[in-house]
């Protein structure tokens, strides 16, 4: 048997663990979809360049 305080503590620990797992899951799921700033490349491995075309 747990006391009310122990039950609340266990609930808090479980919620914290699930929140941390969810946060890391989001990072892992989106990490491959983000273009790196240091060496941006497209899906074929070609370097991305700035568009210097005139818009005016």
CHARMM-style PDB file with segment names, atoms N, HN, CA, C and O in Angstrom:
ATOM      1  N   UNK     1       0.831  -1.181   0.000  1.00  0.00      PROA
ATOM      2  CA  UNK     1       0.000   0.000   0.000  1.00  0.00      PROA
ATOM      3  C   UNK     1       0.880   1.250   0.000  1.00  0.00      PROA
ATOM      4  O   UNK     1       1.947   1.294   0.612  1.00  0.00      PROA
ATOM      5  N   UNK     2       0.403   2.223  -0.687  1.00  0.00      PROA
ATOM      6  HN  UNK     2      -0.464   2.188  -1.184  1.00  0.00      PROA
ATOM      7  CA  UNK     2       1.083   3.507  -0.735  1.00  0.00      PROA
ATOM      8  C   UNK     2       0.269   4.540   0.030  1.00  0.00      PROA
ATOM      9  O   UNK     2      -0.958   4.470   0.093  1.00  0.00      PROA
ATOM     10  N   UNK     3       0.968   5.481   0.599  1.00  0.00      PROA
ATOM     11  HN  UNK     3       1.965   5.538   0.548  1.00  0.00      PROA
ATOM     12  CA  UNK     3       0.270   6.619   1.195  1.00  0.00      PROA
ATOM     13  C   UNK     3      -0.111   7.580   0.073  1.00  0.00      PROA
ATOM     14  O   UNK     3       0.346   7.430  -1.061  1.00  0.00      PROA
ATOM     15  N   UNK     4      -0.934   8.548   0.385  1.00  0.00      PROA
ATOM     16  HN  UNK     4      -1.305   8.670   1.305  1.00  0.00      PROA
ATOM     17  CA  UNK     4      -1.349   9.528  -0.628  1.00  0.00      PROA
ATOM     18  C   UNK     4      -0.139  10.288  -1.169  1.00  0.00      PROA
ATOM     19  O   UNK     4      -0.052  10.551  -2.368  1.00  0.00      PROA
ATOM     20  N   UNK     5       0.785  10.637  -0.290  1.00  0.00      PROA
ATOM     21  HN  UNK     5       0.714  10.423   0.684  1.00  0.00      PROA
ATOM     22  CA  UNK     5       1.993  11.353  -0.722  1.00  0.00      PROA
ATOM     23  C   UNK     5       2.865  10.510  -1.631  1.00  0.00      PROA
ATOM     24  O   UNK     5       3.406  11.009  -2.618  1.00  0.00      PROA
ATOM     25  N   UNK     6       3.004   9.223  -1.299  1.00  0.00      PROA
ATOM     26  HN  UNK     6       2.565   8.818  -0.497  1.00  0.00      PROA
ATOM     27  CA  UNK     6       3.802   8.331  -2.133  1.00  0.00      PROA
ATOM     28  C   UNK     6       3.138   8.122  -3.494  1.00  0.00      PROA
ATOM     29  O   UNK     6       3.813   8.080  -4.523  1.00  0.00      PROA
ATOM     30  N   UNK     7       1.823   7.994  -3.490  1.00  0.00      PROA
ATOM     31  HN  UNK     7       1.275   8.028  -2.655  1.00  0.00      PROA
ATOM     32  CA  UNK     7       1.099   7.841  -4.755  1.00  0.00      PROA
ATOM     33  C   UNK     7       1.263   9.050  -5.647  1.00  0.00      PROA
ATOM     34  O   UNK     7       1.455   8.918  -6.856  1.00  0.00      PROA
ATOM     35  N   UNK     8       1.186  10.231  -5.051  1.00  0.00      PROA
ATOM     36  HN  UNK     8       1.030  10.338  -4.070  1.00  0.00      PROA
ATOM     37  CA  UNK     8       1.385  11.457  -5.824  1.00  0.00      PROA
ATOM     38  C   UNK     8       2.806  11.545  -6.365  1.00  0.00      PROA
ATOM     39  O   UNK     8       3.014  11.990  -7.494  1.00  0.00      PROA
ATOM     40  N   UNK     9       3.780  11.124  -5.571  1.00  0.00      PROA
ATOM     41  HN  UNK     9       3.610  10.762  -4.654  1.00  0.00      PROA
ATOM     42  CA  UNK     9       5.176  11.152  -6.007  1.00  0.00      PROA
ATOM     43  C   UNK     9       5.395  10.192  -7.171  1.00  0.00      PROA
ATOM     44  O   UNK     9       6.067  10.538  -8.143  1.00  0.00      PROA
ATOM     45  N   UNK    10       4.836   8.998  -7.077  1.00  0.00      PROA
ATOM     46  HN  UNK    10       4.290   8.718  -6.288  1.00  0.00      PROA
ATOM     47  CA  UNK    10       4.984   8.017  -8.161  1.00  0.00      PROA
ATOM     48  C   UNK    10       4.313   8.526  -9.431  1.00  0.00      PROA
ATOM     49  O   UNK    10       4.857   8.376 -10.526  1.00  0.00      PROA
ATOM     50  N   UNK    11       3.142   9.122  -9.291  1.00  0.00      PROA
ATOM     51  HN  UNK    11       2.700   9.244  -8.402  1.00  0.00      PROA
ATOM     52  CA  UNK    11       2.448   9.689 -10.444  1.00  0.00      PROA
ATOM     53  C   UNK    11       3.293  10.784 -11.091  1.00  0.00      PROA
ATOM     54  O   UNK    11       3.375  10.858 -12.317  1.00  0.00      PROA
ATOM     55  N   UNK    12       3.912  11.623 -10.289  1.00  0.00      PROA
ATOM     56  HN  UNK    12       3.845  11.564  -9.293  1.00  0.00      PROA
ATOM     57  CA  UNK    12       4.770  12.679 -10.822  1.00  0.00      PROA
ATOM     58  C   UNK    12       5.976  12.133 -11.556  1.00  0.00      PROA
ATOM     59  O   UNK    12       6.353  12.650 -12.608  1.00  0.00      PROA
ATOM     60  N   UNK    13       6.588  11.087 -11.007  1.00  0.00      PROA
ATOM     61  HN  UNK    13       6.282  10.668 -10.152  1.00  0.00      PROA
ATOM     62  CA  UNK    13       7.756  10.479 -11.657  1.00  0.00      PROA
ATOM     63  C   UNK    13       7.354   9.854 -12.986  1.00  0.00      PROA
ATOM     64  O   UNK    13       8.068   9.994 -13.980  1.00  0.00      PROA
ATOM     65  N   UNK    14       6.225   9.171 -13.011  1.00  0.00      PROA
ATOM     66  HN  UNK    14       5.646   9.057 -12.204  1.00  0.00      PROA
ATOM     67  CA  UNK    14       5.760   8.545 -14.255  1.00  0.00      PROA
ATOM     68  C   UNK    14       5.459   9.610 -15.307  1.00  0.00      PROA
ATOM     69  O   UNK    14       5.833   9.457 -16.470  1.00  0.00      PROA
ATOM     70  N   UNK    15       4.789  10.682 -14.907  1.00  0.00      PROA
ATOM     71  HN  UNK    15       4.485  10.807 -13.963  1.00  0.00      PROA
ATOM     72  CA  UNK    15       4.485  11.757 -15.854  1.00  0.00      PROA
ATOM     73  C   UNK    15       5.753  12.417 -16.381  1.00  0.00      PROA
ATOM     74  O   UNK    15       5.834  12.736 -17.567  1.00  0.00      PROA
ATOM     75  N   UNK    16       6.732  12.622 -15.525  1.00  0.00      PROA
ATOM     76  HN  UNK    16       6.666  12.362 -14.562  1.00  0.00      PROA
ATOM     77  CA  UNK    16       7.999  13.223 -15.958  1.00  0.00      PROA
ATOM     78  C   UNK    16       8.715  12.310 -16.945  1.00  0.00      PROA
ATOM     79  O   UNK    16       9.260  12.778 -17.945  1.00  0.00      PROA
ATOM     80  N   UNK    17       8.714  11.014 -16.668  1.00  0.00      PROA
ATOM     81  HN  UNK    17       8.271  10.634 -15.856  1.00  0.00      PROA
ATOM     82  CA  UNK    17       9.376  10.060 -17.563  1.00  0.00      PROA
ATOM     83  C   UNK    17       8.684  10.025 -18.923  1.00  0.00      PROA
ATOM     84  O   UNK    17       9.355  10.013 -19.955  1.00  0.00      PROA
ATOM     85  N   UNK    18       7.364  10.009 -18.937  1.00  0.00      PROA
ATOM     86  HN  UNK    18       6.819  10.019 -18.099  1.00  0.00      PROA
ATOM     87  CA  UNK    18       6.636   9.991 -20.206  1.00  0.00      PROA
ATOM     88  C   UNK    18       6.837  11.280 -20.990  1.00  0.00      PROA
ATOM     89  O   UNK    18       6.941  11.249 -22.216  1.00  0.00      PROA
ATOM     90  N   UNK    19       6.892  12.403 -20.299  1.00  0.00      PROA
ATOM     91  HN  UNK    19       6.808  12.428 -19.303  1.00  0.00      PROA
ATOM     92  CA  UNK    19       7.142  13.684 -20.964  1.00  0.00      PROA
ATOM     93  C   UNK    19       8.527  13.705 -21.598  1.00  0.00      PROA
ATOM     94  O   UNK    19       8.686  14.169 -22.728  1.00  0.00      PROA
ATOM     95  N   UNK    20       9.526  13.207 -20.880  1.00  0.00      PROA
ATOM     96  HN  UNK    20       9.397  12.830 -19.963  1.00  0.00      PROA
ATOM     97  CA  UNK    20      10.888  13.160 -21.420  1.00  0.00      PROA
ATOM     98  C   UNK    20      10.963  12.236 -22.628  1.00  0.00      PROA
ATOM     99  O   UNK    20      11.595  12.576 -23.628  1.00  0.00      PROA
ATOM    100  N   UNK    21      10.330  11.080 -22.547  1.00  0.00      PROA
ATOM    101  HN  UNK    21       9.816  10.804 -21.735  1.00  0.00      PROA
ATOM    102  CA  UNK    21      10.333  10.154 -23.684  1.00  0.00      PROA
ATOM    103  C   UNK    21       9.638  10.764 -24.895  1.00  0.00      PROA
ATOM    104  O   UNK    21      10.101  10.595 -26.024  1.00  0.00      PROA
ATOM    105  N   UNK    22       8.547  11.463 -24.677  1.00  0.00      PROA
ATOM    106  HN  UNK    22       8.172  11.601 -23.760  1.00  0.00      PROA
ATOM    107  CA  UNK    22       7.841  12.107 -25.783  1.00  0.00      PROA
ATOM    108  C   UNK    22       8.705  13.190 -26.421  1.00  0.00      PROA
ATOM    109  O   UNK    22       8.745  13.308 -27.646  1.00  0.00      PROA
ATOM    110  N   UNK    23       9.392  13.974 -25.610  1.00  0.00      PROA
ATOM    111  HN  UNK    23       9.359  13.879 -24.616  1.00  0.00      PROA
ATOM    112  CA  UNK    23      10.251  15.040 -26.143  1.00  0.00      PROA
ATOM    113  C   UNK    23      11.388  14.461 -26.967  1.00  0.00      PROA
ATOM    114  O   UNK    23      11.677  14.958 -28.056  1.00  0.00      PROA
ATOM    115  N   UNK    24      12.031  13.428 -26.470  1.00  0.00      PROA
ATOM    116  HN  UNK    24      11.797  13.025 -25.586  1.00  0.00      PROA
ATOM    117  CA  UNK    24      13.126  12.820 -27.223  1.00  0.00      PROA
ATOM    118  C   UNK    24      12.611  12.123 -28.471  1.00  0.00      PROA
ATOM    119  O   UNK    24      13.311  12.082 -29.483  1.00  0.00      PROA
ATOM    120  N   UNK    25      11.415  11.579 -28.422  1.00  0.00      PROA
ATOM    121  HN  UNK    25      10.846  11.612 -27.600  1.00  0.00      PROA
ATOM    122  CA  UNK    25      10.820  10.950 -29.600  1.00  0.00      PROA
ATOM    123  C   UNK    25      10.567  11.956 -30.699  1.00  0.00      PROA
ATOM    124  O   UNK    25      10.783  11.656 -31.873  1.00  0.00      PROA
ATOM    125  N   UNK    26      10.112  13.151 -30.338  1.00  0.00      PROA
ATOM    126  HN  UNK    26       9.936  13.395 -29.385  1.00  0.00      PROA
ATOM    127  CA  UNK    26       9.879  14.201 -31.327  1.00  0.00      PROA
ATOM    128  C   UNK    26      11.199  14.633 -31.945  1.00  0.00      PROA
ATOM    129  O   UNK    26      11.277  14.833 -33.157  1.00  0.00      PROA
ATOM    130  N   UNK    27      12.223  14.778 -31.141  1.00  0.00      PROA
ATOM    131  HN  UNK    27      12.159  14.616 -30.156  1.00  0.00      PROA
ATOM    132  CA  UNK    27      13.539  15.170 -31.654  1.00  0.00      PROA
ATOM    133  C   UNK    27      14.068  14.111 -32.608  1.00  0.00      PROA
ATOM    134  O   UNK    27      14.559  14.446 -33.686  1.00  0.00      PROA
ATOM    135  N   UNK    28      13.979  12.845 -32.234  1.00  0.00      PROA
ATOM    136  HN  UNK    28      13.580  12.573 -31.359  1.00  0.00      PROA
ATOM    137  CA  UNK    28      14.482  11.765 -33.084  1.00  0.00      PROA
ATOM    138  C   UNK    28      13.688  11.671 -34.382  1.00  0.00      PROA
ATOM    139  O   UNK    28      14.261  11.396 -35.436  1.00  0.00      PROA
ATOM    140  N   UNK    29      12.387  11.895 -34.321  1.00  0.00      PROA
ATOM    141  HN  UNK    29      11.922  12.119 -33.465  1.00  0.00      PROA
ATOM    142  CA  UNK    29      11.550  11.782 -35.509  1.00  0.00      PROA
ATOM    143  C   UNK    29      11.788  12.924 -36.493  1.00  0.00      PROA
ATOM    144  O   UNK    29      11.681  12.724 -37.703  1.00  0.00      PROA
ATOM    145  N   UNK    30      12.107  14.112 -35.994  1.00  0.00      PROA
ATOM    146  HN  UNK    30      12.194  14.274 -35.011  1.00  0.00      PROA
ATOM    147  CA  UNK    30      12.271  15.269 -36.884  1.00  0.00      PROA
ATOM    148  C   UNK    30      13.723  15.562 -37.229  1.00  0.00      PROA
ATOM    149  O   UNK    30      13.986  16.381 -38.110  1.00  0.00      PROA
ATOM    150  N   UNK    31      14.660  14.926 -36.569  1.00  0.00      PROA
ATOM    151  HN  UNK    31      14.446  14.261 -35.854  1.00  0.00      PROA
ATOM    152  CA  UNK    31      16.072  15.247 -36.776  1.00  0.00      PROA
ATOM    153  C   UNK    31      16.501  15.016 -38.218  1.00  0.00      PROA
ATOM    154  O   UNK    31      17.296  15.796 -38.743  1.00  0.00      PROA
ATOM    155  N   UNK    32      16.012  13.990 -38.869  1.00  0.00      PROA
ATOM    156  HN  UNK    32      15.366  13.357 -38.443  1.00  0.00      PROA
ATOM    157  CA  UNK    32      16.428  13.684 -40.240  1.00  0.00      PROA
ATOM    158  C   UNK    32      15.784  14.608 -41.260  1.00  0.00      PROA
ATOM    159  O   UNK    32      16.218  14.645 -42.412  1.00  0.00      PROA
ATOM    160  N   UNK    33      14.759  15.356 -40.865  1.00  0.00      PROA
ATOM    161  HN  UNK    33      14.407  15.326 -39.929  1.00  0.00      PROA
ATOM    162  CA  UNK    33      14.050  16.227 -41.798  1.00  0.00      PROA
ATOM    163  C   UNK    33      14.570  17.657 -41.792  1.00  0.00      PROA
ATOM    164  O   UNK    33      14.123  18.474 -42.597  1.00  0.00      PROA
ATOM    165  N   UNK    34      15.487  17.970 -40.918  1.00  0.00      PROA
ATOM    166  HN  UNK    34      15.849  17.305 -40.264  1.00  0.00      PROA
ATOM    167  CA  UNK    34      16.003  19.325 -40.795  1.00  0.00      PROA
ATOM    168  C   UNK    34      17.264  19.468 -41.645  1.00  0.00      PROA
ATOM    169  O   UNK    34      18.162  18.629 -41.571  1.00  0.00      PROA
ATOM    170  N   UNK    35      17.331  20.530 -42.452  1.00  0.00      PROA
ATOM    171  HN  UNK    35      16.601  21.211 -42.512  1.00  0.00      PROA
ATOM    172  CA  UNK    35      18.511  20.783 -43.273  1.00  0.00      PROA
ATOM    173  C   UNK    35      19.609  21.376 -42.402  1.00  0.00      PROA
ATOM    174  O   UNK    35      19.388  22.395 -41.747  1.00  0.00      PROA
ATOM    175  N   UNK    36      20.796  20.756 -42.381  1.00  0.00      PROA
ATOM    176  HN  UNK    36      20.975  19.928 -42.913  1.00  0.00      PROA
ATOM    177  CA  UNK    36      21.878  21.307 -41.562  1.00  0.00      PROA
ATOM    178  C   UNK    36      22.367  22.640 -42.126  1.00  0.00      PROA
ATOM    179  O   UNK    36      22.423  22.824 -43.342  1.00  0.00      PROA
ATOM    180  N   UNK    37      22.715  23.553 -41.248  1.00  0.00      PROA
ATOM    181  HN  UNK    37      22.669  23.404 -40.261  1.00  0.00      PROA
ATOM    182  CA  UNK    37      23.182  24.872 -41.676  1.00  0.00      PROA
ATOM    183  C   UNK    37      24.615  24.810 -42.185  1.00  0.00      PROA
ATOM    184  O   UNK    37      24.975  25.556 -43.096  1.00  0.00      PROA
ATOM    185  N   UNK    38      25.438  23.936 -41.615  1.00  0.00      PROA
ATOM    186  HN  UNK    38      25.146  23.331 -40.875  1.00  0.00      PROA
ATOM    187  CA  UNK    38      26.855  23.907 -41.958  1.00  0.00      PROA
ATOM    188  C   UNK    38      27.109  23.409 -43.381  1.00  0.00      PROA
ATOM    189  O   UNK    38      28.035  23.892 -44.033  1.00  0.00      PROA
ATOM    190  N   UNK    39      26.317  22.460 -43.883  1.00  0.00      PROA
ATOM    191  HN  UNK    39      25.565  22.068 -43.354  1.00  0.00      PROA
ATOM    192  CA  UNK    39      26.525  21.906 -45.221  1.00  0.00      PROA
ATOM    193  C   UNK    39      25.176  21.471 -45.794  1.00  0.00      PROA
ATOM    194  O   UNK    39      24.898  20.274 -45.865  1.00  0.00      PROA
ATOM    195  N   UNK    40      24.336  22.424 -46.204  1.00  0.00      PROA
ATOM    196  HN  UNK    40      24.562  23.396 -46.147  1.00  0.00      PROA
ATOM    197  CA  UNK    40      23.008  22.059 -46.703  1.00  0.00      PROA
ATOM    198  C   UNK    40      23.072  21.361 -48.055  1.00  0.00      PROA
ATOM    199  O   UNK    40      23.739  21.827 -48.979  1.00  0.00      PROA
ATOM    200  N   UNK    41      22.370  20.241 -48.156  1.00  0.00      PROA
ATOM    201  HN  UNK    41      21.828  19.862 -47.406  1.00  0.00      PROA
ATOM    202  CA  UNK    41      22.320  19.477 -49.405  1.00  0.00      PROA
ATOM    203  C   UNK    41      20.899  18.984 -49.627  1.00  0.00      PROA
ATOM    204  O   UNK    41      20.125  18.839 -48.682  1.00  0.00      PROA
ATOM    205  N   UNK    42      20.561  18.725 -50.903  1.00  0.00      PROA
ATOM    206  HN  UNK    42      21.191  18.842 -51.671  1.00  0.00      PROA
ATOM    207  CA  UNK    42      19.240  18.195 -51.196  1.00  0.00      PROA
ATOM    208  C   UNK    42      19.240  16.675 -51.050  1.00  0.00      PROA
ATOM    209  O   UNK    42      20.234  16.093 -50.617  1.00  0.00      PROA
ATOM    210  N   UNK    43      18.136  16.036 -51.408  1.00  0.00      PROA
ATOM    211  HN  UNK    43      17.329  16.510 -51.760  1.00  0.00      PROA
ATOM    212  CA  UNK    43      17.994  14.587 -51.243  1.00  0.00      PROA
ATOM    213  C   UNK    43      18.993  13.806 -52.091  1.00  0.00      PROA
ATOM    214  O   UNK    43      19.338  12.674 -51.749  1.00  0.00      PROA
ATOM    215  N   UNK    44      19.465  14.397 -53.201  1.00  0.00      PROA
ATOM    216  HN  UNK    44      19.185  15.316 -53.478  1.00  0.00      PROA
ATOM    217  CA  UNK    44      20.438  13.727 -54.069  1.00  0.00      PROA
ATOM    218  C   UNK    44      21.878  13.993 -53.659  1.00  0.00      PROA
ATOM    219  O   UNK    44      22.799  13.447 -54.265  1.00  0.00      PROA
ATOM    220  N   UNK    45      22.087  14.811 -52.653  1.00  0.00      PROA
ATOM    221  HN  UNK    45      21.338  15.255 -52.160  1.00  0.00      PROA
ATOM    222  CA  UNK    45      23.435  15.114 -52.180  1.00  0.00      PROA
ATOM    223  C   UNK    45      24.063  16.333 -52.825  1.00  0.00      PROA
ATOM    224  O   UNK    45      25.228  16.637 -52.566  1.00  0.00      PROA
ATOM    225  N   UNK    46      23.306  17.044 -53.667  1.00  0.00      PROA
ATOM    226  HN  UNK    46      22.360  16.798 -53.877  1.00  0.00      PROA
ATOM    227  CA  UNK    46      23.834  18.251 -54.312  1.00  0.00      PROA
ATOM    228  C   UNK    46      23.751  19.425 -53.338  1.00  0.00      PROA
ATOM    229  O   UNK    46      22.759  19.569 -52.624  1.00  0.00      PROA
ATOM    230  N   UNK    47      24.791  20.266 -53.306  1.00  0.00      PROA
ATOM    231  HN  UNK    47      25.597  20.148 -53.886  1.00  0.00      PROA
ATOM    232  CA  UNK    47      24.770  21.410 -52.392  1.00  0.00      PROA
ATOM    233  C   UNK    47      23.641  22.381 -52.734  1.00  0.00      PROA
ATOM    234  O   UNK    47      23.347  22.622 -53.905  1.00  0.00      PROA
ATOM    235  N   UNK    48      23.023  22.926 -51.710  1.00  0.00      PROA
ATOM    236  HN  UNK    48      23.262  22.730 -50.759  1.00  0.00      PROA
ATOM    237  CA  UNK    48      22.002  23.945 -51.907  1.00  0.00      PROA
ATOM    238  C   UNK    48      22.685  25.301 -52.004  1.00  0.00      PROA
ATOM    239  O   UNK    48      23.633  25.578 -51.269  1.00  0.00      PROA
ATOM    240  N   UNK    49      22.209  26.138 -52.901  1.00  0.00      PROA
ATOM    241  HN  UNK    49      21.439  25.913 -53.498  1.00  0.00      PROA
ATOM    242  CA  UNK    49      22.793  27.466 -53.077  1.00  0.00      PROA
ATOM    243  C   UNK    49      21.700  28.517 -52.941  1.00  0.00      PROA
ATOM    244  O   UNK    49      20.512  28.213 -53.056  1.00  0.00      PROA
ATOM    245  N   UNK    50      22.109  29.737 -52.700  1.00  0.00      PROA
ATOM    246  HN  UNK    50      23.074  29.983 -52.607  1.00  0.00      PROA
ATOM    247  CA  UNK    50      21.169  30.848 -52.594  1.00  0.00      PROA
ATOM    248  C   UNK    50      20.674  31.240 -53.970  1.00  0.00      PROA
ATOM    249  O   UNK    50      21.416  31.157 -54.949  1.00  0.00      PROA
ATOM    250  N   UNK    51      19.427  31.665 -54.051  1.00  0.00      PROA
ATOM    251  HN  UNK    51      18.824  31.733 -53.256  1.00  0.00      PROA
ATOM    252  CA  UNK    51      18.872  32.172 -55.296  1.00  0.00      PROA
ATOM    253  C   UNK    51      19.230  33.646 -55.390  1.00  0.00      PROA
ATOM    254  O   UNK    51      18.764  34.454 -54.587  1.00  0.00      PROA
ATOM    255  N   UNK    52      20.050  33.995 -56.361  1.00  0.00      PROA
ATOM    256  HN  UNK    52      20.428  33.339 -57.014  1.00  0.00      PROA
ATOM    257  CA  UNK    52      20.478  35.386 -56.515  1.00  0.00      PROA
ATOM    258  C   UNK    52      19.687  36.096 -57.603  1.00  0.00      PROA
ATOM    259  O   UNK    52      20.066  37.186 -58.030  1.00  0.00      PROA
ATOM    260  N   UNK    53      18.597  35.496 -58.055  1.00  0.00      PROA
ATOM    261  HN  UNK    53      18.288  34.610 -57.708  1.00  0.00      PROA
ATOM    262  CA  UNK    53      17.781  36.108 -59.101  1.00  0.00      PROA
ATOM    263  C   UNK    53      17.117  37.385 -58.628  1.00  0.00      PROA
ATOM    264  O   UNK    53      16.824  37.553 -57.444  1.00  0.00      PROA
ATOM    265  N   UNK    54      16.881  38.291 -59.583  1.00  0.00      PROA
ATOM    266  HN  UNK    54      17.119  38.155 -60.544  1.00  0.00      PROA
ATOM    267  CA  UNK    54      16.257  39.572 -59.273  1.00  0.00      PROA
ATOM    268  C   UNK    54      14.744  39.398 -59.206  1.00  0.00      PROA
ATOM    269  O   UNK    54      14.131  38.896 -60.149  1.00  0.00      PROA
ATOM    270  N   UNK    55      14.148  39.808 -58.103  1.00  0.00      PROA
ATOM    271  HN  UNK    55      14.645  40.215 -57.337  1.00  0.00      PROA
ATOM    272  CA  UNK    55      12.702  39.691 -57.945  1.00  0.00      PROA
ATOM    273  C   UNK    55      11.963  40.910 -58.470  1.00  0.00      PROA
ATOM    274  O   UNK    55      10.740  40.870 -58.606  1.00  0.00      PROA
ATOM    275  N   UNK    56      12.667  41.982 -58.766  1.00  0.00      PROA
ATOM    276  HN  UNK    56      13.660  42.014 -58.655  1.00  0.00      PROA
ATOM    277  CA  UNK    56      12.014  43.231 -59.149  1.00  0.00      PROA
ATOM    278  C   UNK    56      11.911  43.368 -60.592  1.00  0.00      PROA
ATOM    279  OT1 UNK    56      11.385  44.368 -61.081  1.00  0.00      PROA
TER     280      UNK     56
END
